Amino acid sequence: MDRVTLQFNNDNTVATVALNRPEKHNGVDWPMLKAVRTVQLKLPKHKTLRAVILKGEGPSFCAGLDVKSVMSNPKTAVVMYANLWLPMRNIFQSWSMGWRDLGVPVIAQIHGNCFGAGIQLALGADIRVCSTDSQLSILEAKWGLVPDMGGGALLRELLPVDVAKELTMTGRVLSGLQAKDLGLVTHAVENPDEKVQALVQEILTRSPDSVAASKFMLQRIFGIDEAAHLTQERRWQRRLLGFKNQRISVAKNSKQPAMPFAKRQIR
């Protein structure tokens, strides 16, 4: 089964990209990471493209990184750690940031769980539409980590720093309505599919050049030095991954929930 599917409407103006691991709530493994990057690089070749819809098959948009799948494969684990040392945007950061390179609007259609890597994927979209009963969380805190798939850079554009810190430090799970109130999503509605289709049709009435220029202009005005920020994500994740308190965080989710944390090492 393909980890990601790509479909076009009749006149090839709208692409629907769907994460396709429904039995795992679209948990992200290495094949899915590579498949998303392949799609991101393929879409610019379609010159008639005007909009992209990003969604998940099955009960959830994306439940986050499939930690067991990634870490159980020694080769994948080594590649994942090696990516933290690259001096440029890596494949994990392209997971979200790659959508910003497209000259068309990308709309994330969110339902069910949208955790960790899932919310970082959605943050890379230009517009986020979620169901009112969906659940969203910057869940990396649960594993003793920081969001390093572009999430840190993208949160800056959406949230005050105190709100971003609270959500990142706690990993709190939000309802769709709470996410809308905080500004994490653009719309929280009963029927996300209907809302997304209406948005796409509205965008199609506008000049494709105006739409592309608006996207790139506002990303540069609202954003910061992307390369510098992504470097910070990689730097701080290197200081956490595999160290004592990160390992304890993992243990607290499974075998030893009462295990106390060690003294803080980051000064």
RARAFEN-V953503 format. One record per run of one state. SS is the DSSP state (2 for helix, 1 for strand, 0 for the rest). FROM is the first residue (numbers start at 0). TO is the last residue. If there is no record, write none. Layout:
ss: <SS	SS>
from: <FROM	FROM>
to: <TO	TO>
//
This chain:
ss: <0	1	0	1	0	2	0	1	0	2	0	1	0	1	0	1	0	2	0	2	0	2	0	1	0	1	0	2	0	1	0	1	0	2	0	2	0	2	0	1	2	0	1	0	2	0	2	0	2	0	2	0>
from: <0	3	8	13	19	21	24	27	28	29	43	50	56	61	62	64	65	66	72	73	83	90	101	104	110	112	115	116	123	126	131	134	137	138	143	150	158	160	170	173	175	182	186	189	191	203	207	222	225	238	243	252>
to: <2	7	12	18	20	23	26	27	28	42	49	55	60	61	63	64	65	71	72	82	89	100	103	109	111	114	115	122	125	130	133	136	137	142	149	157	159	169	172	174	181	185	188	190	202	206	221	224	237	242	251	266>
//
